[in-house]
């Protein structure tokens, strides 16, 4: 009997060993830059939405039927901002758990990172949001400046089939370029490559991780690069820091699927699903043992379009009480427009859309001059009743409104850089008016432009011309103040700008106007307590009925060239 018992024990042990050594498939699904796309209805445009987490939920549920716990679900940040549902949850319905936390908790995410637009609503919002998660919020290079320790959990270890899987989170360190310090007070954002090297040593030597996944809210490459930081460094980390098997990234709103070879000669699968829960990154890792150690034996990835999938009806039922509340907020009537206004007009000269914002900025702040750029590529607010949801077309981000002191010469230089980014230098009447790029027509951020349109600042309060036959830096001529008084290049003026621009965003004030970055704070003479959209909304409520018109305070010359060129470019970009 003893012999039989011993044989049985040995058999069980052998089977257990075989089971723990068997290769298995790990499916890893990533969402990124969801931007409030939780439900299949766009509350801004008041129409059905292509993607949404309601469809992602359907996709994940089907995979879980096959893979069970061997399905990892990860989110890569920028989930807190972008739709009225987000604003409602962040700033209105604050007693409840944030809708972004509710969604990832409901769907059973294993880990999430923080994005730059998650920082944008401020400490009061994102600190609450972080605490509400049932899974770790990662950010190894988001550092508590007082202690030098990570403000967020740097990584998480997930055990599957006896294999230790580490997920390391990183955030683009370019936050100080976009957001004023009061929003991220007490924090610093370290370099991604050096942070990854530091934590990789811990993951390998201390945690003994078998598989390492990077979850980076940073684009593939490029972006803003300064001596202090590199905005988009995901590919650089994958190449320069050995140890990653899979790098999942986002931030740049562009689909990527690449295999890169790192400095150790190993292949790293790199994936970016872009934005708005239209696509997910889906990686399949075959993991097995070689020489007694777990290894990724094979890996492949797919960028899966979820727009054709049905919504998860259980998901929709669960969130219906919140949806009803958010819809009531978005459908609040706040005013009336006598005619429609379009963002598209803003790229070709004076526009009612952009000038409405500029004029409201001047009314709110009593500044001398105002700057603003189109923040949406192609939005329309129709004539008639204006709703709360329309405010998210009018102003996309949760920027504050600032007033700064600038000299006349700095104002001109600021505009020079703006139009250099915006307008082509025409050498013949057949040239493009706008500075376009054939490679960016499918880019969700540039949309056919060479540069980001949210840096195309126009001005109100001054009259000026833009001569597109002149070389860069020589295009703008300021004629006078719009009230008819002289404009003085040496005089100090009060200028209304958003907080992104006041903080150096787009480099129009630093590289353009020539103001040192560390001097910008001293130029600020007033800042709003709440976001700019709130003040625009309040002013529209106060006025009731508005008749937005172009200011006609600037024009692009020579008109015999620019008008036909504008018509051609408009048809190319907008089909009009």
Phi, psi and omega in degrees: 000318179300320181295316179297318180298315180297320179297319179296317179299315180295322179296314178299317180298319180296316179297321179297318179297317179297319180296318181288343181263349185292141175293145177220163180256127175254119174264132181236118181247131181238135164252154179206149175052047180297324175051047175077009180278067184272332188231154187281036178219126179274107182286346176282307181270356180053054179206162178304148183252139185301303187263243177098157179292342176295329176275324174302320179301319177300314181298315181294319180300321179294319178294323181295331177298328182268320189254345180058230180290347178278016170252114176260135181241122187229144174239143189251022171090175190060056180247343189276348190221144173143333181230159176305329179300323180291312180300316179302316181287322182290321192236344183250302184269053192284344180287337181271164173298135182304138183301327178295322176291318180302317184294311182290329175294314180299318184279352176073044175297149180268332178193155176220157171251172176256142178248171181296324179283349170280333176283329188305321180292349177100164184307317184301327180275306188285332176294319176296314180301317180300315182294336186278352182282143174269358177232164183291141171260118191259147174183081187296331183259011172268106194248137169289111186298331182285323184257339185078004180260158178301135178286331178243169176293128184289323184206169172225149177251126180241125180262125176223123177059027183088356180264136180265115182251121179258137173242119182252126181258139176221149179241143174307132181278006185278011181311314181299342178285335186251325192242135179296153188298329181299335180286326180242032182304140180084002183240160166220162185232108187279161178303139185289318183295311181295323177296316180298319179298315181300311185283335176296322177299319179292317181298321183276315188273326183261307182282340182057043180294137179272323181231136180236127177246129174267135178235095193244121170271080180196141183290180184298304182195163178086223185070201181286127178233122178230173174300338184269329186201164176236119186297307186249100188230018183297314179295322179298317177298315180301322182280321191264346181243098180296148176127338180280133172266326183216132175240118177254127184221181182194210176088321185269001175056035182225131180292132176223141173212105185220151165253120179247151179258124182276180185294343177270359180087008180267150180270132179242124176279123183241130187219141178220117183275003186068214198234169170067025175054038175268325181228147170241151171273128184233108180253139177243114182249122172269117187243129178210182182258137172230123182054040175079003181239141177292137179219154169278110185276331181203150178209142176212156183225158177217139170264105190265119175284122183258004188293338180270355182279151175289156176286155176279107185295326177296320176301311182296320178296318181299319185266004183304317178302320178290317180303317180299316179295316181294321177297320178298320176295311184295331184267009176295132179277128184239348182177194181214136174252137181286338177207165182288150174233145185231137174299323185306327180298334189292339185279346190246359180153201176304139178220147177298325182297302183290323182290332173300313179297314180300316181293321176295322176300315179296319179295320182289318189261340187061030176284168178279323187220151176226146174245144171199150178237154175293126184260350174236144185292312187209077180248149177230133168251117188286161174295152179103212185297134176254132184251165176305320180301329179294336179295337179277344167279318182295318181217116193279324191250164179272046176287150168274168177254128182239160167238129181238157172264120178227148174281162177302321179294321177294324177298314180297315181295323175302312180293324177303313180294320179302309182287335173294325176286335193260310189257141173289153169270105186280133176247352177206161180293349180271354181287162170293146170283316183270154178275096187255168180214119182301336185276354186248010181296331176264005181277123184290348179259318184267330172055038179102343176278154174289326183237171182287128183291340178288001172252012179270075182285128164251171186232152167238154181101346177227152173257134183203163175241155176236107182267104186281359172274349180277155179289166178306135181089355182233016187275325191266129174234116180271122188271317183186170167290153184291345175274004178096350179282157182295149172262132185242120182296338182265348184281150174272134179236152172269125187236127177274128179217163172278166185293329176301313181290318181298332180275000180105001181302132183080351177064016180293325179276331182270289179295323182284293183285343177085020179272125177303142182305319183284359177260350185298318182302321182288345179275347183279124181250347177201143175219143181285153177282326182245177183291156184298324180302321180300314182289324175299316179297316180297322180291321176296317176303317183295317182283330176081286180246125182239147177237075186297131180225151173297146179284336183055038180261356175211156178209159179262129183234161357285132189295332178294340173265314192286328181293311175297323179294321178297318180297319179295314182292326178294318178295321180296315185277322190239357180069018182258000000 
